[in-house]
């Protein structure tokens, strides 16, 4: 097998302390007719082997765009990466050839998409789509690939895998389809899986099953997981650490339990307050006022200032840096101390 | 599936009867076939009466139609103006036209789809604009113009091919006529493929295919093209029927003795059996081509199931 040739010239295998994936000062912009939309403005995050990072944010916060930049599946043009590094196992993927990146996709980094119905090819059987991974990356025969596909479907607990391998995506339920997406991502046992809102299109009971499955599969291996979501509820049990994104920046990052206990950014606080809770039944739901910023015209200073209950003059002029708040914690708020102290 | 095919075949019966009667009626209304047989000279009344009787023309329209349909089912399509039976005319004309149609369809598939993929993936680029302009020209210029121009350039001036096709009409002589016949449809296939490809390049499953680390050619052919071809196949399928019957102009230009040529002769000489016979077969070809397209649809798109 020539699996190692893609990493030719790589430095010695990353030491235990070096992260599996590290995004450094990543910028992504889209050139549109109306101007330049700055979707990602200097994102930093890292994932270690065996670790789960949850990236949280509203739609348009840049969380999916960051993931697509990592995968190398951004539409370029109109997309552009003017600045930044994406280090995977110590190597900057943005400097690699297209062919080298293709060999990483699926094999070392895999992605699970949100809507499995539209993300699976409607005219090819699931067995074909799963088997394609083995046939293309490992040169397996059609027959061997099919056998592996059945194993995979068993592994993600699709009942009657052998009988269903030739079925088409539309013949499966939403939860089963998402399991197929997961199976496809797991196929080549990648080092990192990026799950982009894997449960958003599913109903709540199925959501829990799919999340449990993901967590369990990850526990069995040393695979890193980036879980992109806007749902704080699904994160708590699964993630090790959280990065909260707003208008293309990380506004807060922290180990998962600390953020629930004591958010250090007004935006995170707002998000936590807007989770419906049984003990507040009958009361009006909390909502962060205002709308997410237009990426063509991101507000000056802190992008959150027009919606922030704590905004002062300094917030309208100065972009807050990511202050170190504690061990492994950061908050991009001028008033993080006040927020924490509340 | 089987039941669906049977139902579709049964549905063809009224369509077949209706369309043949319409053709029969129109040809009947065209004028007096016996007078046409004599050309400019006035026929001898007794002879004319005799011919009328022989050809079953002294009966009412309805009776003539029934008589004609009855004969069709025993394989008798009547006699052409030159005394040859219509079935033997068909036997010589259809193989030629089928060959011509095959050449035309191959052009449509290969060139049309290739151009469509290239332009669809490079929307707004010079290639796209250029090809789009070209298709517009091809669509708007009538076939008899493109036909004569290409015949003159390649047949007469460059002598790459014979300007006129020999009676046996082998494939190699049909390349230029096939291209001429295909041109307009080819332009449509290009545009249809282009639109379909452009629409699907942004589809989520294409993004998934890229994220799987598949090579670009595999993403395009297996995932993008496979989905984009569904409307194109529909068009090409129905076009088979249109090409078979619509080759009148092309066959005239290149002197091909195919279906179009015989139909033209039949109309010119007011020969009802030839016209009705050929059109009847063309109606059948059209109906079967449509059924084939619908069945192919289910093969291409597993979400479509017939019961």
Interface residues (C-beta under 8 A of the other chain):
Chain A: X71 X73 X75 X102 X103 X104 X105 X106 X107 X110 X111 X113 X115 X118 X119 X120 X121 X122 X123 X124 X125 X132 X133 X136 X137 X168 X170 X184
Chain B: X202 X203 X204 X205 X207 X208 X209 X210 X211 X212 X213 X214 X215 X218 X222 X223 X226 X227 X300 X301 X302 X303
